[in-house]
Amino acid sequence: MTQAFSEHFGALQDHLPGQDLPWLTDLRARGLKRFTDSGLPTPRWESWKYTSLRPIEKVDFAAEGVPRACVSIDRAPSLLPDATESHRLVFVDGHFRSDLSSLGTLPKGASLLPLSEQLANDPDWLAGHLDHLNDAAAQPMLALNTAMMMNGFVLHLERGTILPHPVEVIHLGGAGAAPLAYHPRNLVILDEGSQATLIEHFSHIGEQAYLNNAFTEVSIGQGAILRHYKLQADALNAFHLATVKAELGRDASYDSFVMTTGARLSRNEASVRLAGEGANCHLNGAYLVRGEQHCDNTTVVDHLVPNTTCREVFKGVIDDRARAVFQGKLKVHRDAQQTNGHQLSKALLLSDKAEIDAKPELEIYADDVVCSHGATAGDLDHDALFYLRARGIPEALARSMLIEAFLGESIDQIAAEGLCPALMTSIGHWLADTRGDA
């Protein structure tokens, strides 16, 4: 598979944007070398102990440098109400579709562009910000992304800029004539005192297998606020590997929520550096998997300075022979006194063959901290189920009601107006398939 991706690089080289920029060609070359030196991560790696990428190796992925003009879509799906104003970017099989996108009117001090356009418009600015949070030597999939990045988006808010409407980025896969692999690269820079809401929606328009290996770098300046929400509803034969690396300045806030229902194999990884006093992050998520699906949520939060806070709660529902993974590490560095950190994993196992591997960790080098972690897994509450059935509610519906209540508690915390109903509808569709509703 390492050789196959190296061949992809050769095939795409003439189509990759910014090939006339020495700093970018050098960055790509270093990324490719790091990937070919290490290869795909395996369960022998501690951070990949519970997730094997062997299913990816069995698919003969191709790479497309030019978008297929024959892909016709009348309208891209949205998680927001029709009446909601938003700034929308649409990508199909990794390629930006301007005909489906609508950037709207951005306030002064705000910039939102596809990566390819940002490279064409202001490559010097991008050179000063791209890849600053990436340790590609330790993460081969990020090194591969760096080598192969063709498109993605760049969001930049200057000091004090507030986006009144959300940015919605829609990724559609499965339109290719053969299995495709693509590597979106995204950059989000919020300068001091700015605010934005970013919503990502991963879905599909065809049944062809695909690999989405995405990497998002997030820099949040002093007092800035980013709300970042994501629904991963890729095709059930797709592969979804997504990494977010974020760094927060003084009094900055990062509120993240990831909901997973799709993909044969998915891994959502978040690495957050709380680098300024008063910085605060929420890393929350929900997942519903069945069949042979594999879902991995891995987080690392570094408390680097005093008076920082973090809270992360992941809730999941696992049915059939599906498997879920939660790995969460809170690392409190020596000078990070008065840290407040909490992490919790809760899973419902609907089948005796469903599996959850939970590994919450605390690594603490300071003595004045309040930190906790926990993990629970089990079946639905039989007393609550009996209570509902005793009042004439059919068992399948009663089980669905309890599952919706279990997950809904997390979704209710989302601040984006209009997004919660869409996520609850997604849960409802998953439960309807479980019940076999027409």
ZIQUI-V731132 format. One record per pair of residues at least 12 apart in sequence whose ideal C-beta (glycine too) atoms are under 7 Angstrom apart, sorted by sequence separation. I is the first residue (numbers start at 1). J is the second residue. D is the distance in whole Angstrom. If there is no record, write none. Layout:
i->I j->J d->D
i->I j->J d->D
//
This chain:
i->41 j->53 d->7
i->89 j->101 d->5
i->134 j->146 d->7
i->155 j->167 d->6
i->285 j->297 d->6
i->314 j->326 d->5
i->411 j->423 d->5
i->40 j->53 d->5
i->88 j->101 d->6
i->270 j->283 d->5
i->299 j->312 d->6
i->330 j->343 d->6
i->345 j->358 d->5
i->360 j->373 d->4
i->385 j->398 d->6
i->388 j->401 d->6
i->411 j->424 d->6
i->76 j->90 d->5
i->88 j->102 d->5
i->256 j->270 d->6
i->360 j->374 d->7
i->385 j->399 d->7
i->131 j->146 d->6
i->328 j->343 d->5
i->345 j->360 d->6
i->360 j->375 d->5
i->87 j->103 d->5
i->153 j->169 d->6
i->283 j->299 d->5
i->312 j->328 d->6
i->408 j->424 d->6
i->87 j->104 d->5
i->297 j->314 d->5
i->328 j->345 d->7
i->343 j->360 d->5
i->358 j->375 d->4
i->385 j->402 d->7
i->96 j->114 d->4
i->254 j->272 d->7
i->384 j->402 d->6
i->73 j->92 d->7
i->85 j->104 d->7
i->87 j->106 d->7
i->326 j->345 d->4
i->358 j->377 d->7
i->380 j->399 d->6
i->96 j->116 d->7
i->281 j->301 d->7
i->310 j->330 d->6
i->407 j->427 d->6
i->71 j->92 d->6
i->356 j->377 d->5
i->381 j->402 d->7
i->212 j->234 d->7
i->380 j->402 d->5
i->9 j->32 d->6
i->240 j->263 d->4
i->324 j->347 d->6
i->404 j->427 d->6
i->76 j->100 d->5
i->238 j->262 d->7
i->239 j->263 d->6
i->248 j->272 d->7
i->252 j->276 d->6
i->67 j->92 d->7
i->87 j->112 d->6
i->89 j->114 d->7
i->238 j->263 d->5
i->239 j->264 d->6
i->248 j->273 d->7
i->251 j->276 d->7
i->6 j->32 d->7
i->212 j->238 d->7
i->218 j->244 d->6
i->220 j->246 d->7
i->228 j->254 d->7
i->232 j->258 d->7
i->236 j->262 d->6
i->238 j->264 d->6
i->239 j->265 d->5
i->240 j->266 d->4
i->241 j->267 d->5
i->242 j->268 d->5
i->243 j->269 d->5
i->244 j->270 d->5
i->245 j->271 d->5
i->246 j->272 d->5
i->247 j->273 d->4
i->248 j->274 d->5
i->249 j->275 d->6
i->250 j->276 d->3
i->256 j->282 d->6
i->259 j->285 d->7
i->73 j->100 d->6
i->218 j->245 d->7
i->222 j->249 d->4
i->228 j->255 d->7
i->232 j->259 d->7
i->235 j->262 d->6
i->237 j->264 d->5
i->248 j->275 d->6
i->249 j->276 d->4
i->250 j->277 d->6
i->251 j->278 d->4
i->252 j->279 d->5
i->253 j->280 d->5
i->254 j->281 d->4
i->255 j->282 d->5
i->256 j->283 d->5
i->257 j->284 d->5
i->258 j->285 d->4
i->259 j->286 d->5
i->260 j->287 d->4
i->261 j->288 d->5
i->274 j->301 d->7
i->339 j->366 d->6
i->67 j->95 d->4
i->188 j->216 d->7
i->198 j->226 d->7
i->207 j->235 d->7
i->209 j->237 d->5
i->210 j->238 d->5
i->211 j->239 d->4
i->212 j->240 d->5
i->213 j->241 d->5
i->214 j->242 d->4
i->215 j->243 d->5
i->216 j->244 d->5
i->217 j->245 d->6
i->218 j->246 d->4
i->219 j->247 d->5
i->220 j->248 d->5
i->221 j->249 d->5
i->222 j->250 d->5
i->223 j->251 d->5
i->224 j->252 d->5
i->225 j->253 d->5
i->226 j->254 d->5
i->227 j->255 d->5
i->228 j->256 d->5
i->229 j->257 d->5
i->230 j->258 d->5
i->231 j->259 d->5
i->232 j->260 d->5
i->233 j->261 d->5
i->234 j->262 d->4
i->236 j->264 d->6
i->247 j->275 d->5
i->248 j->276 d->6
i->250 j->278 d->6
i->251 j->279 d->7
i->256 j->284 d->7
i->257 j->285 d->6
i->259 j->287 d->7
i->274 j->302 d->7
i->277 j->305 d->5
i->280 j->308 d->7
i->284 j->312 d->6
i->297 j->325 d->7
i->303 j->331 d->7
i->308 j->336 d->7
i->349 j->377 d->6
i->403 j->431 d->6
i->64 j->93 d->7
i->167 j->196 d->6
i->179 j->208 d->6
i->190 j->219 d->7
i->192 j->221 d->4
i->195 j->224 d->7
i->202 j->231 d->7
i->209 j->238 d->6
i->220 j->249 d->6
i->222 j->251 d->6
i->223 j->252 d->6
i->230 j->259 d->7
i->233 j->262 d->4
i->234 j->263 d->4
i->250 j->279 d->7
i->264 j->293 d->6
i->265 j->294 d->5
i->266 j->295 d->5
i->267 j->296 d->4
i->268 j->297 d->5
i->269 j->298 d->5
i->270 j->299 d->5
i->271 j->300 d->5
i->272 j->301 d->5
i->273 j->302 d->5
i->274 j->303 d->5
i->275 j->304 d->5
i->276 j->305 d->6
i->277 j->306 d->6
i->278 j->307 d->6
i->279 j->308 d->5
i->280 j->309 d->5
i->281 j->310 d->5
i->282 j->311 d->5
i->283 j->312 d->4
i->284 j->313 d->5
i->285 j->314 d->4
i->286 j->315 d->5
i->287 j->316 d->4
i->288 j->317 d->5
i->289 j->318 d->6
i->290 j->319 d->4
i->291 j->320 d->5
i->292 j->321 d->6
i->293 j->322 d->4
i->294 j->323 d->5
i->295 j->324 d->5
i->296 j->325 d->4
i->297 j->326 d->5
i->298 j->327 d->4
i->299 j->328 d->5
i->300 j->329 d->5
i->301 j->330 d->5
i->302 j->331 d->5
i->303 j->332 d->5
i->304 j->333 d->5
i->306 j->335 d->7
i->318 j->347 d->6
i->337 j->366 d->5
i->349 j->378 d->7
i->5 j->35 d->7
i->6 j->36 d->6
i->167 j->197 d->7
i->174 j->204 d->4
i->175 j->205 d->5
i->178 j->208 d->7
i->179 j->209 d->4
i->180 j->210 d->5
i->181 j->211 d->4
i->182 j->212 d->6
i->183 j->213 d->5
i->184 j->214 d->4
i->185 j->215 d->6
i->186 j->216 d->4
i->187 j->217 d->5
i->188 j->218 d->5
i->189 j->219 d->5
i->190 j->220 d->5
i->191 j->221 d->5
i->192 j->222 d->5
i->193 j->223 d->5
i->194 j->224 d->5
i->195 j->225 d->4
i->196 j->226 d->6
i->197 j->227 d->4
i->198 j->228 d->5
i->199 j->229 d->5
i->200 j->230 d->4
i->201 j->231 d->5
i->202 j->232 d->5
i->203 j->233 d->5
i->204 j->234 d->6
i->222 j->252 d->6
i->232 j->262 d->6
i->249 j->279 d->7
i->266 j->296 d->7
i->274 j->304 d->6
i->275 j->305 d->7
i->277 j->307 d->5
i->282 j->312 d->7
i->284 j->314 d->7
i->286 j->316 d->7
i->290 j->320 d->5
i->291 j->321 d->7
i->292 j->322 d->7
i->301 j->331 d->7
i->303 j->333 d->6
i->305 j->335 d->6
i->306 j->336 d->6
i->318 j->348 d->7
i->336 j->366 d->5
i->338 j->368 d->6
i->339 j->369 d->4
i->340 j->370 d->5
i->341 j->371 d->4
i->342 j->372 d->5
i->343 j->373 d->5
i->344 j->374 d->5
i->345 j->375 d->4
i->346 j->376 d->5
i->347 j->377 d->4
i->349 j->379 d->6
i->166 j->197 d->4
i->167 j->198 d->5
i->168 j->199 d->5
i->169 j->200 d->5
i->170 j->201 d->5
i->171 j->202 d->5
i->172 j->203 d->6
i->173 j->204 d->5
i->174 j->205 d->6
i->175 j->206 d->5
i->179 j->210 d->6
i->190 j->221 d->6
i->192 j->223 d->6
i->193 j->224 d->6
i->202 j->233 d->6
i->203 j->234 d->7
i->204 j->235 d->4
i->221 j->252 d->6
i->232 j->263 d->7
i->248 j->279 d->4
i->267 j->298 d->7
i->273 j->304 d->6
i->277 j->308 d->7
i->291 j->322 d->6
i->300 j->331 d->7
i->302 j->333 d->7
i->305 j->336 d->6
i->306 j->337 d->5
i->307 j->338 d->5
i->308 j->339 d->6
i->309 j->340 d->4
i->310 j->341 d->5
i->311 j->342 d->5
i->312 j->343 d->5
i->313 j->344 d->5
i->314 j->345 d->5
i->315 j->346 d->5
i->316 j->347 d->5
i->317 j->348 d->5
i->318 j->349 d->6
i->319 j->350 d->4
i->320 j->351 d->5
i->334 j->365 d->4
i->337 j->368 d->4
i->338 j->369 d->7
i->400 j->431 d->4
i->150 j->182 d->7
i->152 j->184 d->4
i->159 j->191 d->5
i->162 j->194 d->7
i->163 j->195 d->7
i->167 j->199 d->7
i->172 j->204 d->6
i->174 j->206 d->4
i->176 j->208 d->5
i->181 j->213 d->7
i->192 j->224 d->6
i->202 j->234 d->5
i->220 j->252 d->4
i->290 j->322 d->5
i->304 j->336 d->6
i->306 j->338 d->5
i->318 j->350 d->7
i->319 j->351 d->5
i->321 j->353 d->5
i->322 j->354 d->6
i->323 j->355 d->4
i->324 j->356 d->5
i->325 j->357 d->5
i->326 j->358 d->5
i->327 j->359 d->5
i->328 j->360 d->5
i->329 j->361 d->4
i->330 j->362 d->5
i->331 j->363 d->4
i->332 j->364 d->4
i->333 j->365 d->6
i->334 j->366 d->6
i->339 j->371 d->7
i->348 j->380 d->6
i->150 j->183 d->7
i->151 j->184 d->6
i->152 j->185 d->4
i->153 j->186 d->5
i->154 j->187 d->5
i->155 j->188 d->5
i->156 j->189 d->5
i->157 j->190 d->5
i->158 j->191 d->5
i->159 j->192 d->5
i->160 j->193 d->5
i->161 j->194 d->5
i->162 j->195 d->5
i->163 j->196 d->4
i->166 j->199 d->5
i->168 j->201 d->7
i->172 j->205 d->5
i->174 j->207 d->6
i->191 j->224 d->7
i->248 j->281 d->6
i->289 j->322 d->4
i->303 j->336 d->4
i->317 j->350 d->7
i->320 j->353 d->7
i->326 j->359 d->7
i->328 j->361 d->7
i->332 j->365 d->6
i->2 j->36 d->6
i->115 j->149 d->7
i->149 j->183 d->6
i->152 j->186 d->4
i->157 j->191 d->6
i->159 j->193 d->6
i->160 j->194 d->6
i->163 j->197 d->7
i->174 j->208 d->5
i->176 j->210 d->7
i->190 j->224 d->4
i->204 j->238 d->7
i->220 j->254 d->6
i->232 j->266 d->6
i->274 j->308 d->4
i->320 j->354 d->7
i->329 j->363 d->6
i->332 j->366 d->5
i->116 j->151 d->6
i->148 j->183 d->4
i->159 j->194 d->7
i->260 j->295 d->5
i->289 j->324 d->6
i->319 j->354 d->6
i->400 j->435 d->7
i->115 j->151 d->5
i->118 j->154 d->4
i->149 j->185 d->4
i->158 j->194 d->7
i->174 j->210 d->6
i->190 j->226 d->6
i->274 j->310 d->7
i->303 j->339 d->4
i->318 j->354 d->4
i->2 j->39 d->5
i->114 j->151 d->6
i->115 j->152 d->4
i->157 j->194 d->4
i->173 j->210 d->4
i->287 j->324 d->6
i->332 j->369 d->6
i->2 j->40 d->7
i->115 j->153 d->6
i->145 j->183 d->4
i->188 j->226 d->7
i->202 j->240 d->7
i->303 j->341 d->7
i->318 j->356 d->6
i->1 j->40 d->6
i->114 j->153 d->6
i->115 j->154 d->6
i->144 j->183 d->7
i->157 j->196 d->6
i->173 j->212 d->6
i->332 j->371 d->7
i->396 j->435 d->5
i->113 j->153 d->7
i->145 j->185 d->6
i->301 j->341 d->7
i->112 j->153 d->7
i->113 j->154 d->5
i->155 j->196 d->7
i->171 j->212 d->7
i->330 j->371 d->6
i->112 j->155 d->5
i->155 j->198 d->7
i->111 j->156 d->5
i->110 j->157 d->5
i->109 j->157 d->6
i->109 j->158 d->4
i->15 j->65 d->3
i->12 j->63 d->5
i->14 j->65 d->7
i->15 j->66 d->6
i->110 j->161 d->5
i->11 j->63 d->6
i->109 j->161 d->4
i->12 j->65 d->5
i->110 j->163 d->6
i->11 j->65 d->7
i->107 j->161 d->6
i->222 j->276 d->6
i->1 j->56 d->7
i->8 j->63 d->4
i->96 j->151 d->5
i->112 j->167 d->6
i->348 j->403 d->7
i->1 j->57 d->5
i->94 j->150 d->6
i->95 j->151 d->6
i->107 j->163 d->7
i->4 j->61 d->7
i->94 j->151 d->6
i->130 j->187 d->6
i->129 j->187 d->6
i->348 j->406 d->6
i->91 j->151 d->7
i->129 j->189 d->6
i->173 j->234 d->6
i->174 j->235 d->5
i->173 j->235 d->7
i->89 j->153 d->5
i->174 j->238 d->7
i->173 j->238 d->6
i->145 j->213 d->6
i->144 j->213 d->6
i->115 j->185 d->6
i->145 j->215 d->4
i->141 j->213 d->6
i->142 j->215 d->5
i->87 j->165 d->6
i->86 j->165 d->5
i->85 j->165 d->4
i->86 j->166 d->5
i->87 j->167 d->5
i->88 j->168 d->5
i->89 j->169 d->5
i->90 j->170 d->5
i->91 j->171 d->5
i->92 j->172 d->5
i->93 j->173 d->6
i->86 j->167 d->7
i->91 j->172 d->7
i->86 j->168 d->5
i->88 j->170 d->7
i->93 j->175 d->5
i->92 j->175 d->6
i->93 j->176 d->5
i->134 j->217 d->7
i->133 j->217 d->5
i->80 j->166 d->7
i->317 j->403 d->6
i->93 j->180 d->6
i->80 j->168 d->6
i->94 j->182 d->3
i->79 j->168 d->7
i->93 j->182 d->6
i->78 j->168 d->6
i->94 j->184 d->6
i->317 j->407 d->7
i->315 j->406 d->6
i->315 j->407 d->6
i->77 j->170 d->7
i->91 j->184 d->7
i->76 j->170 d->5
i->315 j->410 d->5
i->76 j->172 d->7
i->313 j->410 d->6
i->17 j->116 d->4
i->41 j->140 d->6
i->40 j->140 d->7
i->41 j->141 d->7
i->141 j->241 d->6
i->18 j->119 d->4
i->39 j->140 d->7
i->142 j->243 d->6
i->17 j->119 d->5
i->21 j->123 d->5
i->34 j->136 d->5
i->38 j->140 d->4
i->34 j->137 d->6
i->23 j->127 d->5
i->27 j->131 d->6
i->71 j->175 d->5
i->18 j->123 d->7
i->31 j->136 d->6
i->35 j->140 d->5
i->34 j->140 d->7
i->68 j->175 d->7
i->35 j->143 d->4
i->34 j->143 d->4
i->35 j->144 d->4
i->134 j->245 d->7
i->31 j->143 d->5
i->35 j->147 d->6
i->64 j->176 d->7
i->133 j->245 d->4
i->31 j->144 d->7
i->133 j->247 d->6
i->31 j->146 d->3
i->32 j->147 d->4
i->319 j->434 d->7
i->31 j->147 d->4
i->62 j->178 d->5
i->64 j->180 d->6
i->62 j->179 d->6
i->63 j->180 d->7
i->93 j->210 d->7
i->28 j->146 d->6
i->61 j->179 d->5
i->62 j->180 d->6
i->63 j->181 d->6
i->27 j->146 d->6
i->28 j->147 d->5
i->60 j->179 d->6
i->61 j->180 d->6
i->59 j->179 d->5
i->61 j->181 d->4
i->79 j->199 d->6
i->286 j->407 d->5
i->79 j->201 d->5
i->77 j->201 d->7
i->286 j->410 d->5
i->286 j->411 d->7
i->77 j->203 d->6
i->284 j->410 d->6
i->284 j->413 d->7
i->73 j->205 d->6
i->17 j->150 d->7
i->16 j->150 d->6
i->12 j->148 d->7
i->9 j->147 d->6
i->12 j->150 d->7
i->5 j->144 d->6
i->9 j->148 d->6
i->288 j->427 d->7
i->8 j->148 d->7
i->288 j->430 d->5
i->59 j->209 d->6
i->61 j->211 d->6
i->79 j->231 d->6
i->56 j->211 d->6
i->257 j->414 d->6
i->255 j->415 d->7
i->259 j->423 d->6
i->261 j->426 d->6
i->259 j->426 d->7
i->261 j->430 d->6
i->8 j->181 d->7
i->56 j->239 d->5
i->229 j->414 d->6
i->229 j->416 d->6
i->227 j->415 d->6
i->227 j->416 d->6
i->229 j->419 d->6
i->231 j->423 d->6
i->233 j->426 d->7
i->231 j->426 d->6
i->55 j->264 d->7
i->55 j->265 d->6
i->51 j->267 d->6
i->199 j->416 d->6
i->197 j->416 d->5
i->199 j->419 d->6
i->51 j->294 d->7
i->51 j->296 d->5
i->50 j->296 d->7
i->166 j->416 d->6
i->47 j->298 d->7
i->51 j->325 d->6
i->50 j->325 d->4
i->50 j->357 d->4
i->84 j->418 d->5
i->81 j->418 d->5
i->80 j->418 d->5
i->80 j->419 d->7
i->79 j->419 d->6
i->79 j->422 d->4
//
